[in-house]
């Protein structure tokens, strides 16, 4: 019985990892630039670069995923772009 529970817990970790990876990649693959959606169409290049840096979008994909996982484990899902309140 104990081996069964351990095996199920290990599979749960693997499944949760792949679900989080797929969720992250789907959000990354959505067409359009999220920075332009946040700053609006008339924002300057400097403003867009600042927002891109604040959101960490200037970092490599795997670094972004690592930050995403760290924040997910801590329960920090960021801020809503619409209401500017914590999610």
N, CA, C and O atoms as a CHARMM CRD file, in Angstrom:
* protein
*
  348
    1    1 UNK  N      0.82300  -1.19700   0.00000 PROA 1      0.00000
    2    1 UNK  CA     0.00000   0.00000   0.00000 PROA 1      0.00000
    3    1 UNK  C      0.86300   1.25400   0.00000 PROA 1      0.00000
    4    1 UNK  O      0.55500   2.22600  -0.69000 PROA 1      0.00000
    5    2 UNK  N      1.95100   1.23100   0.77900 PROA 2      0.00000
    6    2 UNK  CA     2.83700   2.38700   0.86100 PROA 2      0.00000
    7    2 UNK  C      3.52000   2.68100  -0.46700 PROA 2      0.00000
    8    2 UNK  O      3.68900   3.84000  -0.84500 PROA 2      0.00000
    9    3 UNK  N      3.92300   1.59600  -1.19100 PROA 3      0.00000
   10    3 UNK  CA     4.56700   1.80100  -2.49200 PROA 3      0.00000
   11    3 UNK  C      3.58200   2.40400  -3.48600 PROA 3      0.00000
   12    3 UNK  O      3.96000   3.22500  -4.32000 PROA 3      0.00000
   13    4 UNK  N      2.34200   2.00300  -3.39700 PROA 4      0.00000
   14    4 UNK  CA     1.31400   2.54200  -4.28900 PROA 4      0.00000
   15    4 UNK  C      1.14900   4.04700  -4.07500 PROA 4      0.00000
   16    4 UNK  O      1.07500   4.80600  -5.04100 PROA 4      0.00000
   17    5 UNK  N      1.09300   4.47500  -2.82900 PROA 5      0.00000
   18    5 UNK  CA     0.92100   5.90000  -2.51300 PROA 5      0.00000
   19    5 UNK  C      2.13000   6.69700  -2.98400 PROA 5      0.00000
   20    5 UNK  O      1.97900   7.77300  -3.56100 PROA 5      0.00000
   21    6 UNK  N      3.32800   6.17300  -2.74100 PROA 6      0.00000
   22    6 UNK  CA     4.54400   6.86500  -3.18500 PROA 6      0.00000
   23    6 UNK  C      4.55600   6.98600  -4.70400 PROA 6      0.00000
   24    6 UNK  O      4.88100   8.04300  -5.24300 PROA 6      0.00000
   25    7 UNK  N      4.20300   5.91000  -5.38900 PROA 7      0.00000
   26    7 UNK  CA     4.17900   5.93300  -6.85600 PROA 7      0.00000
   27    7 UNK  C      3.15900   6.94700  -7.36600 PROA 7      0.00000
   28    7 UNK  O      3.43800   7.68100  -8.31400 PROA 7      0.00000
   29    8 UNK  N      2.00500   6.99200  -6.75800 PROA 8      0.00000
   30    8 UNK  CA     0.97500   7.96700  -7.17400 PROA 8      0.00000
   31    8 UNK  C      1.43500   9.39900  -6.92100 PROA 8      0.00000
   32    8 UNK  O      1.18600  10.28100  -7.74200 PROA 8      0.00000
   33    9 UNK  N      2.09900   9.63700  -5.80100 PROA 9      0.00000
   34    9 UNK  CA     2.60900  10.97500  -5.50600 PROA 9      0.00000
   35    9 UNK  C      3.68600  11.38700  -6.50500 PROA 9      0.00000
   36    9 UNK  O      3.72700  12.54300  -6.92800 PROA 9      0.00000
   37   10 UNK  N      4.55000  10.46000  -6.88300 PROA 10     0.00000
   38   10 UNK  CA     5.57600  10.77300  -7.88500 PROA 10     0.00000
   39   10 UNK  C      4.94400  11.09100  -9.23300 PROA 10     0.00000
   40   10 UNK  O      5.36600  12.02400  -9.91500 PROA 10     0.00000
   41   11 UNK  N      3.93700  10.32100  -9.61600 PROA 11     0.00000
   42   11 UNK  CA     3.24600  10.60900 -10.87600 PROA 11     0.00000
   43   11 UNK  C      2.53300  11.95500 -10.82000 PROA 11     0.00000
   44   11 UNK  O      2.46400  12.67200 -11.81800 PROA 11     0.00000
   45   12 UNK  N      2.00300  12.29200  -9.64400 PROA 12     0.00000
   46   12 UNK  CA     1.33700  13.58300  -9.48800 PROA 12     0.00000
   47   12 UNK  C      2.32500  14.72400  -9.73700 PROA 12     0.00000
   48   12 UNK  O      1.97900  15.70800 -10.39100 PROA 12     0.00000
   49   13 UNK  N      3.54000  14.60100  -9.22600 PROA 13     0.00000
   50   13 UNK  CA     4.55900  15.62800  -9.44300 PROA 13     0.00000
   51   13 UNK  C      4.89000  15.74000 -10.92600 PROA 13     0.00000
   52   13 UNK  O      5.00300  16.84700 -11.45200 PROA 13     0.00000
   53   14 UNK  N      5.04500  14.61100 -11.60100 PROA 14     0.00000
   54   14 UNK  CA     5.36000  14.61700 -13.03600 PROA 14     0.00000
   55   14 UNK  C      4.22600  15.25100 -13.82900 PROA 14     0.00000
   56   14 UNK  O      4.47200  16.08300 -14.70300 PROA 14     0.00000
   57   15 UNK  N      3.00400  14.87300 -13.53700 PROA 15     0.00000
   58   15 UNK  CA     1.85000  15.41900 -14.26200 PROA 15     0.00000
   59   15 UNK  C      1.72300  16.92000 -14.02000 PROA 15     0.00000
   60   15 UNK  O      1.48400  17.67700 -14.96100 PROA 15     0.00000
   61   16 UNK  N      1.87900  17.35900 -12.78300 PROA 16     0.00000
   62   16 UNK  CA     1.79500  18.79200 -12.48800 PROA 16     0.00000
   63   16 UNK  C      2.89900  19.57700 -13.18900 PROA 16     0.00000
   64   16 UNK  O      2.66900  20.70100 -13.63600 PROA 16     0.00000
   65   17 UNK  N      4.09400  18.99800 -13.29200 PROA 17     0.00000
   66   17 UNK  CA     5.17700  19.65700 -14.01400 PROA 17     0.00000
   67   17 UNK  C      4.79500  19.85800 -15.47500 PROA 17     0.00000
   68   17 UNK  O      4.94200  20.95800 -16.00700 PROA 17     0.00000
   69   18 UNK  N      4.30400  18.80500 -16.12800 PROA 18     0.00000
   70   18 UNK  CA     3.96200  18.92300 -17.54300 PROA 18     0.00000
   71   18 UNK  C      2.75100  19.82400 -17.77300 PROA 18     0.00000
   72   18 UNK  O      2.69200  20.52900 -18.78100 PROA 18     0.00000
   73   19 UNK  N      1.79700  19.81000 -16.86800 PROA 19     0.00000
   74   19 UNK  CA     0.65400  20.72100 -16.99200 PROA 19     0.00000
   75   19 UNK  C      1.12300  22.16700 -16.89000 PROA 19     0.00000
   76   19 UNK  O      0.68000  23.02000 -17.65900 PROA 19     0.00000
   77   20 UNK  N      2.01500  22.44700 -15.94700 PROA 20     0.00000
   78   20 UNK  CA     2.52200  23.81600 -15.82200 PROA 20     0.00000
   79   20 UNK  C      3.35200  24.20800 -17.03500 PROA 20     0.00000
   80   20 UNK  O      3.28200  25.35100 -17.48500 PROA 20     0.00000
   81   21 UNK  N      4.13800  23.27600 -17.57200 PROA 21     0.00000
   82   21 UNK  CA     4.94700  23.56200 -18.76000 PROA 21     0.00000
   83   21 UNK  C      4.06200  23.84800 -19.96700 PROA 21     0.00000
   84   21 UNK  O      4.30600  24.80600 -20.70100 PROA 21     0.00000
   85   22 UNK  N      3.04600  23.03300 -20.17500 PROA 22     0.00000
   86   22 UNK  CA     2.14100  23.23800 -21.31100 PROA 22     0.00000
   87   22 UNK  C      1.37500  24.54400 -21.15200 PROA 22     0.00000
   88   22 UNK  O      1.20400  25.28100 -22.12300 PROA 22     0.00000
   89   23 UNK  N      0.91300  24.84000 -19.94800 PROA 23     0.00000
   90   23 UNK  CA     0.21000  26.10000 -19.69800 PROA 23     0.00000
   91   23 UNK  C      1.10300  27.29000 -19.99900 PROA 23     0.00000
   92   23 UNK  O      0.66400  28.25300 -20.62800 PROA 23     0.00000
   93   24 UNK  N      2.34600  27.23300 -19.55900 PROA 24     0.00000
   94   24 UNK  CA     3.29500  28.32000 -19.80900 PROA 24     0.00000
   95   24 UNK  C      3.54200  28.48200 -21.30500 PROA 24     0.00000
   96   24 UNK  O      3.53400  29.60200 -21.81500 PROA 24     0.00000
   97   25 UNK  N      3.76100  27.37800 -22.01100 PROA 25     0.00000
   98   25 UNK  CA     4.05600  27.45900 -23.44300 PROA 25     0.00000
   99   25 UNK  C      2.85600  27.94100 -24.24800 PROA 25     0.00000
  100   25 UNK  O      3.03000  28.65200 -25.23700 PROA 25     0.00000
  101   26 UNK  N      1.65500  27.57300 -23.84900 PROA 26     0.00000
  102   26 UNK  CA     0.45900  28.07000 -24.53900 PROA 26     0.00000
  103   26 UNK  C      0.33400  29.57500 -24.33900 PROA 26     0.00000
  104   26 UNK  O      0.04500  30.30700 -25.28600 PROA 26     0.00000
  105   27 UNK  N      0.54900  30.03400 -23.12100 PROA 27     0.00000
  106   27 UNK  CA     0.49000  31.47600 -22.86600 PROA 27     0.00000
  107   27 UNK  C      1.57200  32.20800 -23.64300 PROA 27     0.00000
  108   27 UNK  O      1.36000  33.33900 -24.07900 PROA 27     0.00000
  109   28 UNK  N      2.72000  31.58400 -23.82000 PROA 28     0.00000
  110   28 UNK  CA     3.82500  32.19900 -24.55400 PROA 28     0.00000
  111   28 UNK  C      3.54300  32.23000 -26.05900 PROA 28     0.00000
  112   28 UNK  O      3.97800  33.14700 -26.75400 PROA 28     0.00000
  113   29 UNK  N      2.81200  31.22300 -26.56100 PROA 29     0.00000
  114   29 UNK  CA     2.57800  31.09400 -27.99800 PROA 29     0.00000
  115   29 UNK  C      1.38800  31.90600 -28.50600 PROA 29     0.00000
  116   29 UNK  O      1.14700  31.94900 -29.71300 PROA 29     0.00000
  117   30 UNK  N      0.65400  32.53600 -27.62500 PROA 30     0.00000
  118   30 UNK  CA    -0.50100  33.33500 -28.04500 PROA 30     0.00000
  119   30 UNK  C     -0.01600  34.44800 -28.96600 PROA 30     0.00000
  120   30 UNK  O      0.95200  35.13700 -28.64400 PROA 30     0.00000
  121   31 UNK  N     -0.67600  34.63100 -30.10800 PROA 31     0.00000
  122   31 UNK  CA    -0.21800  35.67600 -31.02900 PROA 31     0.00000
  123   31 UNK  C     -0.37800  37.07400 -30.43900 PROA 31     0.00000
  124   31 UNK  O     -1.26200  37.32900 -29.62100 PROA 31     0.00000
  125   32 UNK  N      0.48600  37.95400 -30.87200 PROA 32     0.00000
  126   32 UNK  CA     0.44900  39.32600 -30.38700 PROA 32     0.00000
  127   32 UNK  C      1.50600  39.55900 -29.33100 PROA 32     0.00000
  128   32 UNK  O      1.97200  38.62500 -28.67800 PROA 32     0.00000
  129   33 UNK  N      1.86900  40.79000 -29.17400 PROA 33     0.00000
  130   33 UNK  CA     2.88300  41.17700 -28.19900 PROA 33     0.00000
  131   33 UNK  C      2.18900  41.63600 -26.92100 PROA 33     0.00000
  132   33 UNK  O      1.45000  42.62000 -26.95000 PROA 33     0.00000
  133   34 UNK  N      2.40700  40.95200 -25.80800 PROA 34     0.00000
  134   34 UNK  CA     1.73300  41.35600 -24.57000 PROA 34     0.00000
  135   34 UNK  C      2.12600  42.76100 -24.12300 PROA 34     0.00000
  136   34 UNK  O      1.33800  43.44700 -23.47200 PROA 34     0.00000
  137   35 UNK  N      3.32800  43.19100 -24.46400 PROA 35     0.00000
  138   35 UNK  CA     3.77100  44.52900 -24.06600 PROA 35     0.00000
  139   35 UNK  C      2.93900  45.58800 -24.77200 PROA 35     0.00000
  140   35 UNK  O      2.56100  46.58700 -24.16100 PROA 35     0.00000
  141   36 UNK  N      2.65000  45.37900 -26.05200 PROA 36     0.00000
  142   36 UNK  CA     1.81700  46.34400 -26.78100 PROA 36     0.00000
  143   36 UNK  C      0.39400  46.35000 -26.24000 PROA 36     0.00000
  144   36 UNK  O     -0.26500  47.39000 -26.23700 PROA 36     0.00000
  145   37 UNK  N     -0.07800  45.20400 -25.78700 PROA 37     0.00000
  146   37 UNK  CA    -1.40100  45.14600 -25.17800 PROA 37     0.00000
  147   37 UNK  C     -1.47200  45.89400 -23.86400 PROA 37     0.00000
  148   37 UNK  O     -2.51000  46.46500 -23.52700 PROA 37     0.00000
  149   38 UNK  N     -0.37900  45.89600 -23.12000 PROA 38     0.00000
  150   38 UNK  CA    -0.33900  46.58100 -21.82700 PROA 38     0.00000
  151   38 UNK  C     -0.11800  48.07500 -22.00600 PROA 38     0.00000
  152   38 UNK  O     -0.79500  48.88800 -21.37700 PROA 38     0.00000
  153   39 UNK  N      0.83000  48.43700 -22.86600 PROA 39     0.00000
  154   39 UNK  CA     1.20600  49.84800 -23.00200 PROA 39     0.00000
  155   39 UNK  C      0.33700  50.60800 -23.98500 PROA 39     0.00000
  156   39 UNK  O      0.29400  51.83800 -23.94800 PROA 39     0.00000
  157   40 UNK  N     -0.35500  49.89900 -24.86300 PROA 40     0.00000
  158   40 UNK  CA    -1.17300  50.57400 -25.86300 PROA 40     0.00000
  159   40 UNK  C     -0.39400  50.79600 -27.15300 PROA 40     0.00000
  160   40 UNK  O      0.83200  50.68800 -27.17100 PROA 40     0.00000
  161   41 UNK  N     -1.10200  51.10200 -28.21800 PROA 41     0.00000
  162   41 UNK  CA    -0.45600  51.20300 -29.53400 PROA 41     0.00000
  163   41 UNK  C      0.41600  52.44300 -29.71300 PROA 41     0.00000
  164   41 UNK  O      1.25600  52.46500 -30.61200 PROA 41     0.00000
  165   42 UNK  N      0.24700  53.45500 -28.90200 PROA 42     0.00000
  166   42 UNK  CA     0.98200  54.70700 -29.09400 PROA 42     0.00000
  167   42 UNK  C      2.14300  54.87500 -28.12200 PROA 42     0.00000
  168   42 UNK  O      2.69900  55.96800 -28.01700 PROA 42     0.00000
  169   43 UNK  N      2.51600  53.82900 -27.41900 PROA 43     0.00000
  170   43 UNK  CA     3.61600  53.91000 -26.45200 PROA 43     0.00000
  171   43 UNK  C      4.95200  54.01300 -27.18000 PROA 43     0.00000
  172   43 UNK  O      5.12500  53.47600 -28.27400 PROA 43     0.00000
  173   44 UNK  N      5.87500  54.70200 -26.56300 PROA 44     0.00000
  174   44 UNK  CA     7.20300  54.85000 -27.15800 PROA 44     0.00000
  175   44 UNK  C      7.98900  53.55000 -27.00900 PROA 44     0.00000
  176   44 UNK  O      7.63500  52.68400 -26.20900 PROA 44     0.00000
  177   45 UNK  N      9.04500  53.42900 -27.78000 PROA 45     0.00000
  178   45 UNK  CA     9.90100  52.24200 -27.71400 PROA 45     0.00000
  179   45 UNK  C     10.55700  52.12000 -26.34200 PROA 45     0.00000
  180   45 UNK  O     10.77000  51.01400 -25.84600 PROA 45     0.00000
  181   46 UNK  N     10.87700  53.25800 -25.73500 PROA 46     0.00000
  182   46 UNK  CA    11.49000  53.23100 -24.40400 PROA 46     0.00000
  183   46 UNK  C     10.51400  52.68900 -23.36000 PROA 46     0.00000
  184   46 UNK  O     10.89600  51.90900 -22.48700 PROA 46     0.00000
  185   47 UNK  N      9.26100  53.10700 -23.45800 PROA 47     0.00000
  186   47 UNK  CA     8.24200  52.61900 -22.52400 PROA 47     0.00000
  187   47 UNK  C      8.04500  51.12000 -22.69800 PROA 47     0.00000
  188   47 UNK  O      7.95500  50.38300 -21.71600 PROA 47     0.00000
  189   48 UNK  N      7.97700  50.67300 -23.94400 PROA 48     0.00000
  190   48 UNK  CA     7.81000  49.24500 -24.20400 PROA 48     0.00000
  191   48 UNK  C      9.00200  48.45200 -23.68500 PROA 48     0.00000
  192   48 UNK  O      8.82900  47.36800 -23.12800 PROA 48     0.00000
  193   49 UNK  N     10.20500  48.97800 -23.86100 PROA 49     0.00000
  194   49 UNK  CA    11.40200  48.29200 -23.36800 PROA 49     0.00000
  195   49 UNK  C     11.39500  48.21400 -21.84300 PROA 49     0.00000
  196   49 UNK  O     11.79600  47.19900 -21.27300 PROA 49     0.00000
  197   50 UNK  N     10.94600  49.26900 -21.18600 PROA 50     0.00000
  198   50 UNK  CA    10.88400  49.28100 -19.72200 PROA 50     0.00000
  199   50 UNK  C      9.88700  48.24400 -19.21700 PROA 50     0.00000
  200   50 UNK  O     10.17800  47.50400 -18.27700 PROA 50     0.00000
  201   51 UNK  N      8.70500  48.19100 -19.84400 PROA 51     0.00000
  202   51 UNK  CA     7.68200  47.22100 -19.43900 PROA 51     0.00000
  203   51 UNK  C      8.16700  45.80300 -19.71600 PROA 51     0.00000
  204   51 UNK  O      7.95000  44.90400 -18.90300 PROA 51     0.00000
  205   52 UNK  N      8.82300  45.59500 -20.85900 PROA 52     0.00000
  206   52 UNK  CA     9.35500  44.27100 -21.20000 PROA 52     0.00000
  207   52 UNK  C     10.36600  43.81700 -20.13400 PROA 52     0.00000
  208   52 UNK  O     10.39000  42.64800 -19.75000 PROA 52     0.00000
  209   53 UNK  N     11.19300  44.75200 -19.66500 PROA 53     0.00000
  210   53 UNK  CA    12.17700  44.42500 -18.63500 PROA 53     0.00000
  211   53 UNK  C     11.49800  44.16500 -17.29000 PROA 53     0.00000
  212   53 UNK  O     11.87800  43.23400 -16.58100 PROA 53     0.00000
  213   54 UNK  N     10.49300  44.98000 -16.92800 PROA 54     0.00000
  214   54 UNK  CA     9.77700  44.79100 -15.65700 PROA 54     0.00000
  215   54 UNK  C      9.08600  43.43400 -15.60000 PROA 54     0.00000
  216   54 UNK  O      9.04100  42.80000 -14.54600 PROA 54     0.00000
  217   55 UNK  N      8.54700  42.99000 -16.73500 PROA 55     0.00000
  218   55 UNK  CA     7.84500  41.71000 -16.77800 PROA 55     0.00000
  219   55 UNK  C      8.78700  40.52700 -16.97100 PROA 55     0.00000
  220   55 UNK  O      8.36700  39.37500 -16.86100 PROA 55     0.00000
  221   56 UNK  N     10.05300  40.80300 -17.25600 PROA 56     0.00000
  222   56 UNK  CA    11.02100  39.73300 -17.47100 PROA 56     0.00000
  223   56 UNK  C     10.94100  39.12000 -18.85100 PROA 56     0.00000
  224   56 UNK  O     11.48300  38.03800 -19.07500 PROA 56     0.00000
  225   57 UNK  N     10.27600  39.78800 -19.78500 PROA 57     0.00000
  226   57 UNK  CA    10.12400  39.24400 -21.12800 PROA 57     0.00000
  227   57 UNK  C     11.38500  39.39500 -21.96500 PROA 57     0.00000
  228   57 UNK  O     11.44800  38.89100 -23.08700 PROA 57     0.00000
  229   58 UNK  N     12.38600  40.08100 -21.43600 PROA 58     0.00000
  230   58 UNK  CA    13.65400  40.22000 -22.13800 PROA 58     0.00000
  231   58 UNK  C     14.60900  39.06900 -21.81100 PROA 58     0.00000
  232   58 UNK  O     15.70000  38.99300 -22.37700 PROA 58     0.00000
  233   59 UNK  N     14.21000  38.18400 -20.91200 PROA 59     0.00000
  234   59 UNK  CA    15.04000  37.04900 -20.51300 PROA 59     0.00000
  235   59 UNK  C     14.74500  35.84600 -21.41100 PROA 59     0.00000
  236   59 UNK  O     13.70200  35.80500 -22.06400 PROA 59     0.00000
  237   60 UNK  N     15.65900  34.86200 -21.44900 PROA 60     0.00000
  238   60 UNK  CA    15.41200  33.64600 -22.23400 PROA 60     0.00000
  239   60 UNK  C     14.17000  32.89800 -21.73600 PROA 60     0.00000
  240   60 UNK  O     13.75100  33.05200 -20.58900 PROA 60     0.00000
  241   61 UNK  N     13.59700  32.09100 -22.61900 PROA 61     0.00000
  242   61 UNK  CA    12.35100  31.38000 -22.32700 PROA 61     0.00000
  243   61 UNK  C     12.46500  30.50700 -21.07700 PROA 61     0.00000
  244   61 UNK  O     11.56200  30.51800 -20.24100 PROA 61     0.00000
  245   62 UNK  N     13.55500  29.75200 -20.93100 PROA 62     0.00000
  246   62 UNK  CA    13.67900  28.84900 -19.78500 PROA 62     0.00000
  247   62 UNK  C     13.87200  29.61600 -18.49000 PROA 62     0.00000
  248   62 UNK  O     13.46000  29.15100 -17.42700 PROA 62     0.00000
  249   63 UNK  N     14.49300  30.78200 -18.56500 PROA 63     0.00000
  250   63 UNK  CA    14.60900  31.62400 -17.37600 PROA 63     0.00000
  251   63 UNK  C     13.23100  32.13600 -16.97200 PROA 63     0.00000
  252   63 UNK  O     12.90000  32.17500 -15.78700 PROA 63     0.00000
  253   64 UNK  N     12.43300  32.52600 -17.95800 PROA 64     0.00000
  254   64 UNK  CA    11.06600  32.97200 -17.68000 PROA 64     0.00000
  255   64 UNK  C     10.25800  31.84200 -17.04600 PROA 64     0.00000
  256   64 UNK  O      9.47900  32.07600 -16.12200 PROA 64     0.00000
  257   65 UNK  N     10.44400  30.61300 -17.54200 PROA 65     0.00000
  258   65 UNK  CA     9.72300  29.47100 -16.98100 PROA 65     0.00000
  259   65 UNK  C     10.15600  29.21300 -15.53800 PROA 65     0.00000
  260   65 UNK  O      9.32400  28.90200 -14.68600 PROA 65     0.00000
  261   66 UNK  N     11.44400  29.33800 -15.26500 PROA 66     0.00000
  262   66 UNK  CA    11.93900  29.16200 -13.89900 PROA 66     0.00000
  263   66 UNK  C     11.33700  30.18500 -12.94800 PROA 66     0.00000
  264   66 UNK  O     10.95100  29.84800 -11.82900 PROA 66     0.00000
  265   67 UNK  N     11.25800  31.42800 -13.39300 PROA 67     0.00000
  266   67 UNK  CA    10.64500  32.48200 -12.57600 PROA 67     0.00000
  267   67 UNK  C      9.15900  32.18800 -12.37600 PROA 67     0.00000
  268   67 UNK  O      8.62400  32.36700 -11.28200 PROA 67     0.00000
  269   68 UNK  N      8.49700  31.73300 -13.44600 PROA 68     0.00000
  270   68 UNK  CA     7.07600  31.37200 -13.38300 PROA 68     0.00000
  271   68 UNK  C      6.85300  30.27500 -12.34300 PROA 68     0.00000
  272   68 UNK  O      5.93500  30.37200 -11.52800 PROA 68     0.00000
  273   69 UNK  N      7.68700  29.23200 -12.36700 PROA 69     0.00000
  274   69 UNK  CA     7.53000  28.12700 -11.42600 PROA 69     0.00000
  275   69 UNK  C      7.81500  28.57600  -9.99300 PROA 69     0.00000
  276   69 UNK  O      7.10400  28.18800  -9.06700 PROA 69     0.00000
  277   70 UNK  N      8.85100  29.39200  -9.81100 PROA 70     0.00000
  278   70 UNK  CA     9.18000  29.88700  -8.47000 PROA 70     0.00000
  279   70 UNK  C      8.01200  30.68700  -7.90800 PROA 70     0.00000
  280   70 UNK  O      7.62700  30.50800  -6.75200 PROA 70     0.00000
  281   71 UNK  N      7.45300  31.56600  -8.72500 PROA 71     0.00000
  282   71 UNK  CA     6.32300  32.38100  -8.27400 PROA 71     0.00000
  283   71 UNK  C      5.07500  31.53000  -8.05700 PROA 71     0.00000
  284   71 UNK  O      4.30500  31.78600  -7.13100 PROA 71     0.00000
  285   72 UNK  N      4.87100  30.52600  -8.90000 PROA 72     0.00000
  286   72 UNK  CA     3.71300  29.64800  -8.76200 PROA 72     0.00000
  287   72 UNK  C      3.76800  28.88500  -7.43900 PROA 72     0.00000
  288   72 UNK  O      2.75500  28.76100  -6.75000 PROA 72     0.00000
  289   73 UNK  N      4.93400  28.38000  -7.08900 PROA 73     0.00000
  290   73 UNK  CA     5.09600  27.64200  -5.83100 PROA 73     0.00000
  291   73 UNK  C      4.86000  28.55700  -4.63300 PROA 73     0.00000
  292   73 UNK  O      4.30800  28.12900  -3.62000 PROA 73     0.00000
  293   74 UNK  N      5.27600  29.80900  -4.74700 PROA 74     0.00000
  294   74 UNK  CA     5.08600  30.78000  -3.66000 PROA 74     0.00000
  295   74 UNK  C      3.66500  31.33400  -3.61500 PROA 74     0.00000
  296   74 UNK  O      3.30200  32.01900  -2.65900 PROA 74     0.00000
  297   75 UNK  N      2.85700  31.04700  -4.63400 PROA 75     0.00000
  298   75 UNK  CA     1.49500  31.56900  -4.67500 PROA 75     0.00000
  299   75 UNK  C      1.40500  32.97000  -5.23500 PROA 75     0.00000
  300   75 UNK  O      0.36500  33.61800  -5.12200 PROA 75     0.00000
  301   76 UNK  N      2.48200  33.44900  -5.83900 PROA 76     0.00000
  302   76 UNK  CA     2.52200  34.78900  -6.41900 PROA 76     0.00000
  303   76 UNK  C      2.21000  34.68200  -7.90700 PROA 76     0.00000
  304   76 UNK  O      3.07300  34.31300  -8.70400 PROA 76     0.00000
  305   77 UNK  N      0.97900  35.00300  -8.27600 PROA 77     0.00000
  306   77 UNK  CA     0.57500  34.90700  -9.67500 PROA 77     0.00000
  307   77 UNK  C      0.61500  36.25100 -10.38500 PROA 77     0.00000
  308   77 UNK  O      0.10600  36.37600 -11.49800 PROA 77     0.00000
  309   78 UNK  N      1.20500  37.24200  -9.76700 PROA 78     0.00000
  310   78 UNK  CA     1.37400  38.53700 -10.41500 PROA 78     0.00000
  311   78 UNK  C      0.18200  39.44500 -10.21400 PROA 78     0.00000
  312   78 UNK  O     -0.60700  39.28100  -9.28400 PROA 78     0.00000
  313   79 UNK  N      0.07200  40.41400 -11.11700 PROA 79     0.00000
  314   79 UNK  CA    -0.98200  41.42200 -11.05000 PROA 79     0.00000
  315   79 UNK  C     -1.85000  41.35800 -12.29600 PROA 79     0.00000
  316   79 UNK  O     -1.37300  41.02900 -13.38200 PROA 79     0.00000
  317   80 UNK  N     -3.11500  41.67300 -12.13000 PROA 80     0.00000
  318   80 UNK  CA    -4.03700  41.75600 -13.25600 PROA 80     0.00000
  319   80 UNK  C     -3.69000  42.98400 -14.08600 PROA 80     0.00000
  320   80 UNK  O     -3.47300  44.06500 -13.53800 PROA 80     0.00000
  321   81 UNK  N     -3.63800  42.82400 -15.39400 PROA 81     0.00000
  322   81 UNK  CA    -3.34400  43.95700 -16.27600 PROA 81     0.00000
  323   81 UNK  C     -4.51800  44.92100 -16.34200 PROA 81     0.00000
  324   81 UNK  O     -4.34300  46.09800 -16.65400 PROA 81     0.00000
  325   82 UNK  N     -5.70200  44.42900 -16.05100 PROA 82     0.00000
  326   82 UNK  CA    -6.89800  45.26800 -16.14900 PROA 82     0.00000
  327   82 UNK  C     -7.13800  46.03300 -14.85200 PROA 82     0.00000
  328   82 UNK  O     -7.32300  47.25000 -14.87700 PROA 82     0.00000
  329   83 UNK  N     -7.13600  45.33200 -13.72000 PROA 83     0.00000
  330   83 UNK  CA    -7.46300  45.98100 -12.44400 PROA 83     0.00000
  331   83 UNK  C     -6.23700  46.43000 -11.65500 PROA 83     0.00000
  332   83 UNK  O     -6.36800  47.17900 -10.68700 PROA 83     0.00000
  333   84 UNK  N     -5.04400  45.98000 -12.05600 PROA 84     0.00000
  334   84 UNK  CA    -3.79600  46.29700 -11.35200 PROA 84     0.00000
  335   84 UNK  C     -3.81300  45.82100  -9.90000 PROA 84     0.00000
  336   84 UNK  O     -3.17800  46.42000  -9.03200 PROA 84     0.00000
  337   85 UNK  N     -4.54600  44.74000  -9.64900 PROA 85     0.00000
  338   85 UNK  CA    -4.60300  44.14600  -8.31700 PROA 85     0.00000
  339   85 UNK  C     -3.95300  42.77000  -8.36600 PROA 85     0.00000
  340   85 UNK  O     -3.89400  42.15500  -9.43100 PROA 85     0.00000
  341   86 UNK  N     -3.46000  42.27300  -7.21800 PROA 86     0.00000
  342   86 UNK  CA    -2.86000  40.93100  -7.21400 PROA 86     0.00000
  343   86 UNK  C     -3.87300  39.87500  -7.64600 PROA 86     0.00000
  344   86 UNK  O     -5.05500  39.94600  -7.30700 PROA 86     0.00000
  345   87 UNK  N     -3.38700  38.90700  -8.39500 PROA 87     0.00000
  346   87 UNK  CA    -4.24700  37.81500  -8.86100 PROA 87     0.00000
  347   87 UNK  C     -4.36700  36.79400  -7.75700 PROA 87     0.00000
  348   87 UNK  O     -5.04700  35.78200  -7.92400 PROA 87     0.00000
